[in-house]
Amino acid sequence: MRPVVRFLSDELIERIIGEAREVLFKLGVEIHNKNILSMLQEHGAKVDIDRHHVQFGDDIIDRTLETVPHSFKLYDTLGNETHNFSCNNVYFTPGSAALNVLDYDTKKIRKPKTEDYIRYAKVMSRLDNIASQSTAFIPADVHEKISDSYRLYLSLLYCEKPVVTGAFTIEAFNIMKDLQLAVRGTREELAAKPLTIFSCCPTSPLKWSDVTSQNLVDCAHYSIPVEFISMPLSGFIAPVTLVGTLVQHTAETLSGVVISQLASPGTPVLYGGSPAVFDVRYETTPMGAIETEMIDCAYNEIGKYLGIPTQAYISLSDSKQLDAQAGLESGMGATLAALSGINNISGPGMLDFESCQSLEKLVIDNEICGMVLHMIKGIEPKEDFPSLQRFEELIREKHLLISEHTRRYLRKEFYFPGIVIDRMNRTRWKEEGSLPINERAHSEVERLIKEYTPSRLPDSAKKELTRLMEKGAIKYGMESLPPLS
C-alpha cells in the first residue's frame, strides 16, 4: 500500500474552488497583453481592454478544464521517456533560476559563471534520484538578455535529462524554442516527445504581465508543457490564513489554465506554484516553513481534484549554509511532498529563499530523494507468508545474512545511500578521515565531475545548438560565448 498524506477534505476543496471561481467572476484578473485580452473576449470573457482587465464566468473555466490533459510524459535529449506525470507518480528536479551559488572553498555566496553551470550539468547527469535538470542558476558572465536561453543551451549540451526552465523575455522564447528544435528536429517531434517544461508565473495578486502571459501562449502554440507558478505570500499579498491563500492560488492558477487552453486546447500543464508564508519578524518568505509546505501539499490536492498533474517548490531550505537546518527543511519537505503525491517536486540543491544553489547540497538532496522514493513504495510482503520456514532457518543458522531470501530481496527492500550519508561505526569513520557531511559531499561532487561521460546527443545537434546560441549572443553585442570545458 502506498502511504499518503492529505490536508484537505473533498468538501473543503470544493469550497476553495468555488470561492476562487467567484473571485475570477466578480473581481477578475489583470492581463497586460492586448492580444490575449482579445482572445479571451472572443471566447466570451468580460474584458476591459483599456484597464487590462478580464472577468471569467463558469462556462469558460469549465470548457477549458475539459481540455486539460490528465497526464503527459517527458523525454530526454535522446528521445527516451523519463517522466509519466500521472496519478501519484513522483519525480524530483533541482530548484531553478537562482542568482547565486554557494562556493565550497570560501563558504560564501557569489555570482555564478559558465564554469559553475557546466559543473552543475555534469553532476546532474550522474544523480539517479533526480529525474530532470532545471536551469538551476543564472550565469553572470553573459549578457542578461540571453541568460535564460544560455542556461538551456548549456543544459542540453552537457546533460541528457529533460529540463525545467523558463524565459525572462518574449524574444528569448524564440531562441529557446529553436534550441529544442535543434535537438528534436521538427515541431511535430517536439510536440510528440516534450523535452522541457516552462515555468509561467502570474504576479500576485491576480495579475499576468505581458512577458509571462505571452510565454504561456507561445508554449501552447508549440505544445511545450508549462507549469503555473503562482506565488501568493500569506499575510502580505495574500490572506494570512492558509485557506485564504489557497483560494487566491486557485484563482491565479485557473486563470492560467484558461489562457493556455484557449490558445491551444490540450496543452500539457502542471498545476504548480511557489507560495510562501510571510515572516513578519524578518520580512522574509520562508520556503522551509511548515506552513509553506502545507500550502504546497494542499494545492496539490486541489490540482489532483481538478484532474491536473501537479508541481511544487518544496524540498529546499532557507539556510545560508550546508547545515542542520538545510537538512531538516529539505528532508521534511521532500517527505511531505512525496507522501502527498506531488508529481514534479522542485527544490533540491536550493538555499537562501530560492536564491542560491549548492552542488554539495544537491548531492546530499539526491540521497534524500532516493530515501523518499523508496519510502513511497510502501510495505508489501515478499515471500513472507507462510513465515514458519524463515524462522526455522533463523533458529537453525543463528542469522539470515546469507539466506537465499535475504540475497534475493536485500537491495529491493533496503535503500543503500552513497558515501555522502554516514553509516559507518565510529572506528571506521575515524580510520577514513572523520569527514563531516559537507566534505563528503564535496568529495562526491568532484568524483561525479571527474567520471562525467559526455552527452550522447549527436555532434550535429551540438553544433547547431552552439550556432544558435552564438547568433543570440552576437545580437546583444557579445563577440563570443565564454569558453566551455
SEBATI-297842 format. One record per residue (C-alpha): residue number from 1; residue in three letters; z, x, y. Coordinates in nm, 3 decimals. Each point is the difference from the previous one (the first is absolute). Layout:
% residues N
<r NUM "ALA" <Z X Y>>
...
This chain:
% residues 485
<r 1 "MET" <0.000 0.000 0.000>>
<r 2 "ARG" <-0.097 0.137 0.340>>
<r 3 "PRO" <0.304 0.008 0.234>>
<r 4 "VAL" <-0.049 -0.181 0.331>>
<r 5 "VAL" <0.179 -0.048 0.332>>
<r 6 "ARG" <-0.042 -0.300 0.229>>
<r 7 "PHE" <0.140 -0.072 0.345>>
<r 8 "LEU" <-0.159 -0.340 0.078>>
<r 9 "SER" <-0.011 -0.333 -0.179>>
<r 10 "ASP" <-0.333 -0.182 -0.017>>
<r 11 "GLU" <0.145 -0.263 0.232>>
<r 12 "LEU" <0.086 0.262 0.264>>
<r 13 "ILE" <-0.344 0.160 -0.035>>
<r 14 "GLU" <-0.165 -0.336 0.065>>
<r 15 "ARG" <0.216 -0.058 0.310>>
<r 16 "ILE" <-0.084 0.347 0.137>>
<r 17 "ILE" <-0.373 -0.054 -0.054>>
<r 18 "GLY" <0.026 -0.347 0.159>>
<r 19 "GLU" <0.171 0.142 0.310>>
<r 20 "ALA" <-0.257 0.279 0.025>>
<r 21 "ARG" <-0.281 -0.256 -0.013>>
<r 22 "GLU" <0.165 -0.193 0.283>>
<r 23 "VAL" <0.025 0.316 0.208>>
<r 24 "LEU" <-0.371 0.065 -0.052>>
<r 25 "PHE" <-0.086 -0.362 0.086>>
<r 26 "LYS" <0.221 -0.048 0.307>>
<r 27 "LEU" <0.040 0.353 0.140>>
<r 28 "GLY" <-0.299 0.179 -0.149>>
<r 29 "VAL" <-0.081 0.370 0.028>>
<r 30 "GLU" <-0.170 0.232 0.249>>
<r 31 "ILE" <-0.323 0.163 -0.118>>
<r 32 "HIS" <-0.157 0.245 0.243>>
<r 33 "ASN" <-0.348 -0.011 -0.152>>
<r 34 "LYS" <-0.244 -0.255 0.138>>
<r 35 "ASN" <-0.236 0.012 -0.298>>
<r 36 "ILE" <0.285 -0.085 -0.236>>
<r 37 "LEU" <0.121 -0.277 0.231>>
<r 38 "SER" <-0.352 -0.146 -0.002>>
<r 39 "MET" <-0.010 0.017 -0.380>>
<r 40 "LEU" <0.333 -0.180 -0.024>>
<r 41 "GLN" <-0.117 -0.265 0.245>>
<r 42 "GLU" <-0.312 -0.062 -0.209>>
<r 43 "HIS" <0.223 -0.063 -0.301>>
<r 44 "GLY" <0.215 -0.258 0.173>>
<r 45 "ALA" <0.287 0.197 0.151>>
<r 46 "LYS" <0.122 -0.091 0.349>>
<r 47 "VAL" <-0.103 0.295 0.217>>
<r 48 "ASP" <0.054 0.094 0.365>>
<r 49 "ILE" <-0.239 0.291 0.052>>
<r 50 "ASP" <0.132 0.090 0.345>>
<r 51 "ARG" <0.359 0.024 -0.124>>
<r 52 "HIS" <-0.101 0.175 -0.325>>
<r 53 "HIS" <0.191 -0.272 -0.177>>
<r 54 "VAL" <-0.055 -0.197 -0.320>>
<r 55 "GLN" <0.189 -0.271 -0.185>>
<r 56 "PHE" <-0.051 -0.067 -0.370>>
<r 57 "GLY" <0.026 -0.335 -0.172>>
<r 58 "ASP" <0.092 -0.051 -0.365>>
<r 59 "ASP" <-0.362 -0.060 -0.097>>
<r 60 "ILE" <-0.126 0.345 0.100>>
<r 61 "ILE" <0.301 0.171 -0.161>>
<r 62 "ASP" <-0.045 -0.196 -0.324>>
<r 63 "ARG" <-0.375 0.071 -0.014>>
<r 64 "THR" <0.047 0.374 0.041>>
<r 65 "LEU" <0.289 0.024 -0.243>>
<r 66 "GLU" <-0.229 -0.149 -0.264>>
<r 67 "THR" <-0.246 0.289 0.034>>
<r 68 "VAL" <0.253 0.286 -0.021>>
<r 69 "PRO" <-0.032 0.188 -0.332>>
<r 70 "HIS" <0.313 -0.024 -0.214>>
<r 71 "SER" <-0.058 0.358 -0.115>>
<r 72 "PHE" <-0.229 0.297 0.046>>
<r 73 "LYS" <-0.045 0.352 -0.133>>
<r 74 "LEU" <-0.027 0.349 0.148>>
<r 75 "TYR" <-0.201 0.293 -0.131>>
<r 76 "ASP" <0.013 0.375 0.051>>
<r 77 "THR" <-0.279 0.215 0.143>>
<r 78 "LEU" <-0.155 0.032 -0.346>>
<r 79 "GLY" <-0.010 -0.377 -0.049>>
<r 80 "ASN" <0.292 -0.028 -0.243>>
<r 81 "GLU" <0.234 -0.298 0.031>>
<r 82 "THR" <0.344 0.102 0.125>>
<r 83 "HIS" <0.159 -0.323 0.127>>
<r 84 "ASN" <0.005 -0.363 -0.105>>
<r 85 "PHE" <0.180 -0.190 0.274>>
<r 86 "SER" <0.099 -0.306 -0.199>>
<r 87 "CYS" <0.319 -0.168 -0.119>>
<r 88 "ASN" <0.294 0.241 0.039>>
<r 89 "ASN" <-0.192 0.322 -0.058>>
<r 90 "VAL" <0.159 0.276 0.209>>
<r 91 "TYR" <-0.160 0.310 0.155>>
<r 92 "PHE" <0.132 0.259 0.243>>
<r 93 "THR" <-0.174 0.168 0.293>>
<r 94 "PRO" <0.142 0.243 0.260>>
<r 95 "GLY" <0.095 -0.122 0.344>>
<r 96 "SER" <-0.283 0.028 0.249>>
<r 97 "ALA" <-0.094 0.125 0.348>>
<r 98 "ALA" <0.303 0.217 0.070>>
<r 99 "LEU" <-0.011 0.203 0.320>>
<r 100 "ASN" <0.203 0.288 -0.144>>
<r 101 "VAL" <0.076 0.200 -0.311>>
<r 102 "LEU" <0.327 0.155 -0.106>>
<r 103 "ASP" <-0.057 0.376 -0.023>>
<r 104 "TYR" <0.181 0.137 -0.305>>
<r 105 "ASP" <0.039 0.353 0.136>>
<r 106 "THR" <0.145 -0.090 0.341>>
<r 107 "LYS" <0.159 -0.333 -0.105>>
<r 108 "LYS" <-0.143 -0.139 0.326>>
<r 109 "ILE" <-0.237 -0.285 0.069>>
<r 110 "ARG" <-0.335 0.110 0.149>>
<r 111 "LYS" <-0.355 -0.120 0.060>>
<r 112 "PRO" <-0.220 0.034 -0.309>>
<r 113 "LYS" <-0.327 0.192 -0.029>>
<r 114 "THR" <-0.297 -0.016 -0.231>>
<r 115 "GLU" <0.156 0.249 -0.241>>
<r 116 "ASP" <0.303 -0.229 -0.035>>
<r 117 "TYR" <-0.224 -0.293 -0.089>>
<r 118 "ILE" <-0.190 0.201 -0.259>>
<r 119 "ARG" <0.330 0.104 -0.162>>
<r 120 "TYR" <0.103 -0.366 -0.004>>
<r 121 "ALA" <-0.328 -0.112 -0.163>>
<r 122 "LYS" <0.030 0.273 -0.264>>
<r 123 "VAL" <0.356 -0.104 -0.082>>
<r 124 "MET" <-0.097 -0.369 -0.011>>
<r 125 "SER" <-0.270 0.072 -0.255>>
<r 126 "ARG" <0.270 0.111 -0.246>>
<r 127 "LEU" <0.267 -0.270 0.050>>
<r 128 "ASP" <-0.035 -0.234 -0.298>>
<r 129 "ASN" <0.236 -0.273 0.119>>
<r 130 "ILE" <-0.164 -0.055 0.341>>
<r 131 "ALA" <-0.330 -0.175 -0.072>>
<r 132 "SER" <-0.172 0.023 0.338>>
<r 133 "GLN" <0.000 0.237 0.291>>
<r 134 "SER" <0.044 -0.107 0.360>>
<r 135 "THR" <-0.124 0.161 0.318>>
<r 136 "ALA" <0.356 0.120 0.018>>
<r 137 "PHE" <0.017 0.182 0.333>>
<r 138 "ILE" <-0.217 0.080 0.298>>
<r 139 "PRO" <-0.131 0.358 0.037>>
<r 140 "ALA" <0.045 0.112 0.359>>
<r 141 "ASP" <-0.275 0.265 -0.009>>
<r 142 "VAL" <-0.293 -0.240 0.035>>
<r 143 "HIS" <-0.103 -0.232 0.283>>
<r 144 "GLU" <0.212 -0.315 0.005>>
<r 145 "LYS" <-0.315 -0.215 -0.015>>
<r 146 "ILE" <-0.074 0.125 -0.352>>
<r 147 "SER" <0.356 0.043 -0.125>>
<r 148 "ASP" <-0.025 -0.318 -0.208>>
<r 149 "SER" <-0.339 0.071 -0.159>>
<r 150 "TYR" <0.090 0.368 -0.049>>
<r 151 "ARG" <0.302 -0.093 -0.212>>
<r 152 "LEU" <-0.219 -0.215 -0.223>>
<r 153 "TYR" <-0.256 0.279 -0.022>>
<r 154 "LEU" <0.259 0.251 -0.124>>
<r 155 "SER" <0.145 -0.251 -0.245>>
<r 156 "LEU" <-0.339 -0.075 -0.156>>
<r 157 "LEU" <-0.091 0.368 -0.012>>
<r 158 "TYR" <0.313 0.129 -0.173>>
<r 159 "CYS" <0.148 -0.285 -0.204>>
<r 160 "GLU" <-0.165 -0.251 -0.232>>
<r 161 "LYS" <0.253 -0.279 0.048>>
<r 162 "PRO" <-0.085 -0.308 0.213>>
<r 163 "VAL" <0.128 0.005 0.356>>
<r 164 "VAL" <0.213 -0.231 0.215>>
<r 165 "THR" <-0.116 0.065 0.356>>
<r 166 "GLY" <-0.086 -0.163 0.333>>
<r 167 "ALA" <-0.208 0.045 0.313>>
<r 168 "PHE" <0.146 0.067 0.344>>
<r 169 "THR" <-0.318 -0.108 0.184>>
<r 170 "ILE" <-0.292 -0.235 -0.055>>
<r 171 "GLU" <-0.244 0.293 0.006>>
<r 172 "ALA" <0.191 0.193 -0.266>>
<r 173 "PHE" <-0.054 -0.276 -0.253>>
<r 174 "ASN" <-0.370 0.080 -0.021>>
<r 175 "ILE" <0.069 0.364 -0.086>>
<r 176 "MET" <0.261 -0.102 -0.257>>
<r 177 "LYS" <-0.233 -0.256 -0.154>>
<r 178 "ASP" <-0.277 0.262 -0.024>>
<r 179 "LEU" <0.239 0.246 -0.167>>
<r 180 "GLN" <0.066 -0.259 -0.269>>
<r 181 "LEU" <-0.371 -0.068 -0.041>>
<r 182 "ALA" <-0.055 0.375 -0.046>>
<r 183 "VAL" <0.230 -0.023 -0.302>>
<r 184 "ARG" <-0.116 -0.331 -0.144>>
<r 185 "GLY" <-0.369 0.017 0.090>>
<r 186 "THR" <-0.074 -0.357 0.107>>
<r 187 "ARG" <0.171 -0.289 0.176>>
<r 188 "GLU" <-0.023 -0.203 -0.321>>
<r 189 "GLU" <0.169 0.269 -0.205>>
<r 190 "LEU" <0.276 0.033 0.258>>
<r 191 "ALA" <0.062 -0.374 -0.015>>
<r 192 "ALA" <-0.001 0.006 -0.381>>
<r 193 "LYS" <0.240 0.295 -0.020>>
<r 194 "PRO" <0.221 0.017 0.311>>
<r 195 "LEU" <0.116 0.351 0.087>>
<r 196 "THR" <0.241 -0.068 0.286>>
<r 197 "ILE" <0.239 -0.253 0.149>>
<r 198 "PHE" <0.007 -0.024 0.379>>
<r 199 "SER" <0.324 -0.085 0.179>>
<r 200 "CYS" <-0.053 -0.263 0.272>>
<r 201 "CYS" <0.299 -0.061 0.225>>
<r 202 "PRO" <0.068 -0.302 0.219>>
<r 203 "THR" <0.221 0.069 0.300>>
<r 204 "SER" <0.330 -0.184 0.001>>
<r 205 "PRO" <0.053 -0.257 0.124>>
<r 206 "LEU" <-0.310 -0.196 -0.105>>
<r 207 "LYS" <-0.281 0.216 0.135>>
<r 208 "TRP" <-0.312 0.183 -0.120>>
<r 209 "SER" <-0.152 0.279 0.208>>
<r 210 "ASP" <-0.374 0.048 0.041>>
<r 211 "VAL" <0.003 0.307 -0.227>>
<r 212 "THR" <0.208 -0.132 -0.289>>
<r 213 "SER" <-0.168 -0.340 -0.012>>
<r 214 "GLN" <-0.345 0.163 0.006>>
<r 215 "ASN" <0.103 0.239 -0.278>>
<r 216 "LEU" <0.102 -0.305 -0.200>>
<r 217 "VAL" <-0.342 -0.161 0.044>>
<r 218 "ASP" <-0.189 0.325 -0.063>>
<r 219 "CYS" <0.186 0.052 -0.327>>
<r 220 "ALA" <-0.078 -0.356 -0.103>>
<r 221 "HIS" <-0.372 0.052 0.059>>
<r 222 "TYR" <0.001 0.298 -0.238>>
<r 223 "SER" <0.240 -0.158 -0.253>>
<r 224 "ILE" <0.250 0.279 0.069>>
<r 225 "PRO" <0.351 -0.119 -0.097>>
<r 226 "VAL" <0.256 -0.028 0.280>>
<r 227 "GLU" <0.375 -0.016 0.011>>
<r 228 "PHE" <0.159 -0.200 0.281>>
<r 229 "ILE" <0.280 0.200 0.159>>
<r 230 "SER" <0.205 -0.242 0.208>>
<r 231 "MET" <0.293 0.179 0.164>>
<r 232 "PRO" <0.256 -0.242 0.145>>
<r 233 "LEU" <0.329 0.164 0.102>>
<r 234 "SER" <0.298 -0.223 -0.072>>
<r 235 "GLY" <0.214 -0.055 0.308>>
<r 236 "PHE" <-0.250 0.165 0.237>>
<r 237 "ILE" <-0.353 -0.140 -0.024>>
<r 238 "ALA" <0.086 -0.246 -0.275>>
<r 239 "PRO" <0.293 -0.233 -0.068>>
<r 240 "VAL" <0.316 0.183 -0.102>>
<r 241 "THR" <0.030 -0.199 -0.323>>
<r 242 "LEU" <-0.189 0.114 -0.308>>
<r 243 "VAL" <-0.143 -0.349 -0.052>>
<r 244 "GLY" <-0.119 -0.014 0.362>>
<r 245 "THR" <-0.165 0.339 -0.040>>
<r 246 "LEU" <-0.170 -0.124 -0.317>>
<r 247 "VAL" <-0.139 -0.301 0.187>>
<r 248 "GLN" <-0.153 0.231 0.261>>
<r 249 "HIS" <-0.132 0.240 -0.262>>
<r 250 "THR" <-0.159 -0.291 -0.187>>
<r 251 "ALA" <-0.168 -0.136 0.312>>
<r 252 "GLU" <-0.140 0.339 0.100>>
<r 253 "THR" <-0.124 0.073 -0.352>>
<r 254 "LEU" <-0.157 -0.343 -0.046>>
<r 255 "SER" <-0.191 0.048 0.324>>
<r 256 "GLY" <-0.147 0.318 -0.150>>
<r 257 "VAL" <-0.091 -0.183 -0.319>>
<r 258 "VAL" <-0.193 -0.257 0.205>>
<r 259 "ILE" <-0.195 0.266 0.193>>
<r 260 "SER" <-0.095 0.204 -0.307>>
<r 261 "GLN" <-0.100 -0.296 -0.214>>
<r 262 "LEU" <-0.209 -0.165 0.270>>
<r 263 "ALA" <-0.176 0.331 0.064>>
<r 264 "SER" <-0.081 0.032 -0.370>>
<r 265 "PRO" <0.148 -0.241 -0.254>>
<r 266 "GLY" <0.141 0.179 -0.300>>
<r 267 "THR" <0.097 0.319 0.183>>
<r 268 "PRO" <0.275 0.166 -0.210>>
<r 269 "VAL" <0.330 0.026 0.185>>
<r 270 "LEU" <0.361 0.105 -0.050>>
<r 271 "TYR" <0.274 -0.213 0.153>>
<r 272 "GLY" <0.191 0.290 0.149>>
<r 273 "GLY" <0.207 0.123 0.289>>
<r 274 "SER" <0.238 0.247 0.153>>
<r 275 "PRO" <0.274 -0.214 0.157>>
<r 276 "ALA" <0.342 0.139 0.080>>
<r 277 "VAL" <0.333 -0.102 0.141>>
<r 278 "PHE" <0.085 0.140 0.343>>
<r 279 "ASP" <0.317 0.207 0.015>>
<r 280 "VAL" <0.132 -0.076 0.347>>
<r 281 "ARG" <0.250 0.285 -0.018>>
<r 282 "TYR" <-0.269 0.267 0.000>>
<r 283 "GLU" <-0.309 -0.201 0.106>>
<r 284 "THR" <-0.174 0.089 -0.326>>
<r 285 "THR" <-0.192 -0.181 -0.272>>
<r 286 "PRO" <0.157 0.116 -0.329>>
<r 287 "MET" <-0.247 -0.028 -0.289>>
<r 288 "GLY" <0.276 0.095 -0.244>>
<r 289 "ALA" <0.231 -0.282 0.109>>
<r 290 "ILE" <0.087 -0.238 -0.281>>
<r 291 "GLU" <-0.099 -0.296 0.222>>
<r 292 "THR" <-0.344 0.153 0.059>>
<r 293 "GLU" <-0.044 0.037 -0.374>>
<r 294 "MET" <0.112 -0.359 -0.054>>
<r 295 "ILE" <-0.261 -0.124 0.249>>
<r 296 "ASP" <-0.270 0.200 -0.181>>
<r 297 "CYS" <0.093 -0.138 -0.340>>
<r 298 "ALA" <0.024 -0.353 0.139>>
<r 299 "TYR" <-0.340 -0.008 0.171>>
<r 300 "ASN" <-0.143 0.135 -0.324>>
<r 301 "GLU" <0.127 -0.320 -0.160>>
<r 302 "ILE" <-0.174 -0.204 0.270>>
<r 303 "GLY" <-0.325 0.188 -0.059>>
<r 304 "LYS" <0.024 -0.055 -0.375>>
<r 305 "TYR" <0.074 -0.368 0.059>>
<r 306 "LEU" <-0.326 -0.021 0.197>>
<r 307 "GLY" <-0.183 0.173 -0.283>>
<r 308 "ILE" <-0.067 0.327 0.187>>
<r 309 "PRO" <0.079 0.351 -0.130>>
<r 310 "THR" <0.255 0.183 0.212>>
<r 311 "GLN" <0.092 0.326 0.176>>
<r 312 "ALA" <0.305 0.135 0.183>>
<r 313 "TYR" <0.119 0.307 0.185>>
<r 314 "ILE" <0.310 0.067 -0.204>>
<r 315 "SER" <0.139 0.292 -0.204>>
<r 316 "LEU" <0.027 0.229 0.304>>
<r 317 "SER" <0.284 0.140 0.208>>
<r 318 "ASP" <0.112 0.026 0.361>>
<r 319 "SER" <0.169 0.334 -0.066>>
<r 320 "LYS" <-0.134 0.305 0.184>>
<r 321 "GLN" <0.048 0.241 -0.290>>
<r 322 "LEU" <-0.026 0.006 -0.378>>
<r 323 "ASP" <0.358 -0.108 -0.060>>
<r 324 "ALA" <0.216 -0.253 -0.182>>
<r 325 "GLN" <-0.096 -0.276 0.243>>
<r 326 "ALA" <-0.368 0.062 -0.073>>
<r 327 "GLY" <0.061 -0.044 -0.371>>
<r 328 "LEU" <0.227 -0.299 0.041>>
<r 329 "GLU" <-0.236 -0.202 0.220>>
<r 330 "SER" <-0.319 0.093 -0.186>>
<r 331 "GLY" <0.146 -0.065 -0.344>>
<r 332 "MET" <0.153 -0.331 0.097>>
<r 333 "GLY" <-0.321 -0.117 0.166>>
<r 334 "ALA" <-0.220 0.102 -0.293>>
<r 335 "THR" <0.227 -0.180 -0.246>>
<r 336 "LEU" <0.016 -0.324 0.198>>
<r 337 "ALA" <-0.374 0.006 0.068>>
<r 338 "ALA" <-0.092 0.046 -0.364>>
<r 339 "LEU" <0.245 -0.263 -0.121>>
<r 340 "SER" <-0.149 -0.239 0.256>>
<r 341 "GLY" <-0.352 0.070 -0.126>>
<r 342 "ILE" <-0.146 0.131 0.326>>
<r 343 "ASN" <-0.348 0.108 -0.108>>
<r 344 "ASN" <-0.059 0.290 0.238>>
<r 345 "ILE" <0.318 0.184 0.100>>
<r 346 "SER" <-0.060 0.227 0.301>>
<r 347 "GLY" <0.259 0.257 0.095>>
<r 348 "PRO" <0.046 0.308 -0.222>>
<r 349 "GLY" <0.026 0.324 0.197>>
<r 350 "MET" <0.099 -0.165 0.327>>
<r 351 "LEU" <0.292 0.078 0.229>>
<r 352 "ASP" <0.114 -0.074 0.355>>
<r 353 "PHE" <-0.101 -0.365 0.054>>
<r 354 "GLU" <-0.352 0.037 -0.148>>
<r 355 "SER" <-0.080 0.295 0.228>>
<r 356 "CYS" <0.029 0.301 -0.232>>
<r 357 "GLN" <-0.133 0.109 -0.340>>
<r 358 "SER" <0.156 0.258 -0.230>>
<r 359 "LEU" <-0.179 0.145 -0.301>>
<r 360 "GLU" <0.334 0.087 -0.156>>
<r 361 "LYS" <0.118 -0.358 0.039>>
<r 362 "LEU" <-0.332 -0.118 -0.142>>
<r 363 "VAL" <0.052 0.185 -0.330>>
<r 364 "ILE" <0.358 -0.127 -0.021>>
<r 365 "ASP" <-0.119 -0.354 0.072>>
<r 366 "ASN" <-0.261 0.039 -0.273>>
<r 367 "GLU" <0.290 0.029 -0.245>>
<r 368 "ILE" <0.171 -0.303 0.154>>
<r 369 "CYS" <-0.325 -0.191 -0.048>>
<r 370 "GLY" <-0.020 0.115 -0.362>>
<r 371 "MET" <0.352 -0.121 -0.073>>
<r 372 "VAL" <-0.063 -0.333 0.169>>
<r 373 "LEU" <-0.332 -0.058 -0.177>>
<r 374 "HIS" <0.178 0.070 -0.330>>
<r 375 "MET" <0.283 -0.238 0.092>>
<r 376 "ILE" <-0.225 -0.300 0.063>>
<r 377 "LYS" <-0.141 0.025 -0.350>>
<r 378 "GLY" <0.332 -0.154 -0.098>>
<r 379 "ILE" <0.173 0.020 -0.336>>
<r 380 "GLU" <-0.186 -0.100 -0.316>>
<r 381 "PRO" <0.080 0.058 -0.369>>
<r 382 "LYS" <-0.189 0.284 -0.170>>
<r 383 "GLU" <0.056 -0.026 -0.375>>
<r 384 "ASP" <0.365 -0.078 0.076>>
<r 385 "PHE" <0.026 -0.304 -0.230>>
<r 386 "PRO" <0.133 0.013 -0.260>>
<r 387 "SER" <0.232 0.277 0.119>>
<r 388 "LEU" <0.186 0.078 -0.323>>
<r 389 "GLN" <-0.241 0.273 -0.118>>
<r 390 "ARG" <0.032 0.186 0.330>>
<r 391 "PHE" <0.379 0.006 -0.015>>
<r 392 "GLU" <-0.001 0.102 -0.366>>
<r 393 "GLU" <-0.209 0.301 0.103>>
<r 394 "LEU" <0.236 0.077 0.291>>
<r 395 "ILE" <0.306 -0.005 -0.227>>
<r 396 "ARG" <-0.177 0.210 -0.262>>
<r 397 "GLU" <-0.147 0.266 0.235>>
<r 398 "LYS" <0.275 -0.012 0.269>>
<r 399 "HIS" <-0.274 -0.013 0.271>>
<r 400 "LEU" <-0.348 -0.141 0.064>>
<r 401 "LEU" <-0.149 0.291 0.195>>
<r 402 "ILE" <-0.288 0.059 -0.242>>
<r 403 "SER" <-0.021 -0.350 -0.143>>
<r 404 "GLU" <-0.356 -0.131 -0.038>>
<r 405 "HIS" <0.101 -0.299 0.214>>
<r 406 "THR" <0.133 0.230 0.274>>
<r 407 "ARG" <-0.314 0.213 0.000>>
<r 408 "ARG" <-0.222 -0.308 0.012>>
<r 409 "TYR" <0.170 -0.166 0.296>>
<r 410 "LEU" <0.177 0.275 0.196>>
<r 411 "ARG" <-0.261 0.039 0.274>>
<r 412 "LYS" <-0.077 -0.370 0.009>>
<r 413 "GLU" <0.363 -0.099 0.040>>
<r 414 "PHE" <0.112 0.277 0.241>>
<r 415 "TYR" <-0.151 0.122 0.327>>
<r 416 "PHE" <0.039 0.377 0.026>>
<r 417 "PRO" <-0.028 0.114 0.364>>
<r 418 "GLY" <-0.129 0.344 0.094>>
<r 419 "ILE" <0.195 0.298 0.130>>
<r 420 "VAL" <0.064 -0.164 0.338>>
<r 421 "ILE" <0.270 -0.215 -0.162>>
<r 422 "ASP" <0.292 0.213 -0.129>>
<r 423 "ARG" <0.120 -0.097 -0.348>>
<r 424 "MET" <0.114 0.344 -0.117>>
<r 425 "ASN" <0.357 0.081 -0.088>>
<r 426 "ARG" <0.181 0.215 0.255>>
<r 427 "THR" <-0.035 0.322 -0.199>>
<r 428 "ARG" <-0.377 -0.028 -0.029>>
<r 429 "TRP" <-0.027 -0.117 0.362>>
<r 430 "LYS" <0.175 0.321 0.110>>
<r 431 "GLU" <-0.216 0.213 -0.228>>
<r 432 "GLU" <-0.313 -0.147 0.156>>
<r 433 "GLY" <0.106 0.072 0.358>>
<r 434 "SER" <0.233 -0.287 0.100>>
<r 435 "LEU" <-0.283 -0.148 0.204>>
<r 436 "PRO" <0.069 -0.309 0.217>>
<r 437 "ILE" <-0.248 -0.286 -0.008>>
<r 438 "ASN" <-0.193 0.102 0.313>>
<r 439 "GLU" <-0.075 0.343 -0.150>>
<r 440 "ARG" <-0.101 -0.149 -0.334>>
<r 441 "ALA" <-0.227 -0.244 0.183>>
<r 442 "HIS" <-0.161 0.279 0.203>>
<r 443 "SER" <-0.059 0.201 -0.317>>
<r 444 "GLU" <-0.172 -0.304 -0.151>>
<r 445 "VAL" <-0.218 -0.045 0.310>>
<r 446 "GLU" <-0.116 0.361 -0.023>>
<r 447 "ARG" <-0.066 -0.031 -0.373>>
<r 448 "LEU" <-0.211 -0.312 0.044>>
<r 449 "ILE" <-0.206 0.163 0.275>>
<r 450 "LYS" <-0.049 0.318 -0.206>>
<r 451 "GLU" <-0.116 -0.204 -0.300>>
<r 452 "TYR" <-0.221 -0.232 0.207>>
<r 453 "THR" <-0.334 -0.090 -0.159>>
<r 454 "PRO" <-0.279 -0.084 0.247>>
<r 455 "SER" <-0.122 -0.357 0.016>>
<r 456 "ARG" <-0.283 -0.079 -0.241>>
<r 457 "LEU" <-0.187 -0.187 0.271>>
<r 458 "PRO" <-0.362 0.126 -0.013>>
<r 459 "ASP" <-0.085 0.284 0.239>>
<r 460 "SER" <-0.272 -0.214 0.156>>
<r 461 "ALA" <0.260 -0.260 0.100>>
<r 462 "LYS" <0.235 0.269 0.134>>
<r 463 "LYS" <-0.281 0.145 0.213>>
<r 464 "GLU" <-0.083 -0.344 0.138>>
<r 465 "LEU" <0.366 -0.062 0.083>>
<r 466 "THR" <0.008 0.326 0.194>>
<r 467 "ARG" <-0.328 -0.074 0.178>>
<r 468 "LEU" <0.130 -0.339 0.116>>
<r 469 "MET" <0.332 0.145 0.113>>
<r 470 "GLU" <-0.164 0.286 0.189>>
<r 471 "LYS" <-0.227 -0.250 0.173>>
<r 472 "GLY" <0.305 -0.198 0.109>>
<r 473 "ALA" <0.177 0.313 0.125>>
<r 474 "ILE" <-0.300 0.112 0.208>>
<r 475 "LYS" <-0.016 -0.344 0.159>>
<r 476 "TYR" <0.345 0.063 0.151>>
<r 477 "GLY" <-0.063 0.355 0.115>>
<r 478 "MET" <0.123 0.203 -0.296>>
<r 479 "GLU" <-0.223 0.294 -0.084>>
<r 480 "SER" <0.121 0.007 -0.359>>
<r 481 "LEU" <0.261 -0.142 -0.234>>
<r 482 "PRO" <0.310 0.204 -0.085>>
<r 483 "PRO" <-0.050 0.236 -0.296>>
<r 484 "LEU" <0.069 -0.150 -0.343>>
<r 485 "SER" <0.165 0.162 -0.296>>
